[in-house]
Amino acid sequence: MNNPLKTIPGTIISGFVLAIIIAIFLNPIKTFGWSLAVWLHVLAGITWIGLLYYFNFVQVPAVAEATEDSDGPGPAAISKYVAPRALWWFRWGALATWLTGAWALQYVGGFVTNFFATNGVTVIGVGAWLGTIMLINVWGLIWPNQKKLLGLVEATDEEKARAKVIAFTASRTNTLLSIPMLMCMIGLGHGLSF
């Protein structure tokens, strides 16, 4: 038998299997849907926000340093091998986070009630809106402009310079929004309400 930890899919599948076994033993069946929705939402959110923080706190400064280092290898390896893969997980993690969050809202008063504040503004509803703005930034601003920067679509030097500013600003905006969004995301389960 092959060791599942030798591959990414094997590791992920094994993690899911273990989590499901634990959930079956620890969770009453009547709350399983809610627990599954929240668990998948948190898992996807960790992937998304973890990569957001990686880009902002690690990759962007590293690429800037590599660009300025005339004796170093330059930023090509990051841009060619790391960034496209990280951006794939980043954008799909964003979508999975939003979809599982919408699913989880069904268990706390309903998606429409929280998202559109039909019974007043809720902490989880504010978190949902912040996450939605962030999702729009990922798919509408960051990804289209990163494709230009990575050479996945043709762009002039002027277009690349503009794309860099837009992607950077949208990414930093998402980093800023992630802080109150995370507070709202966990607030409901920790007594924060309004």
Salt bridges, closest charged atoms under 4 A:
none
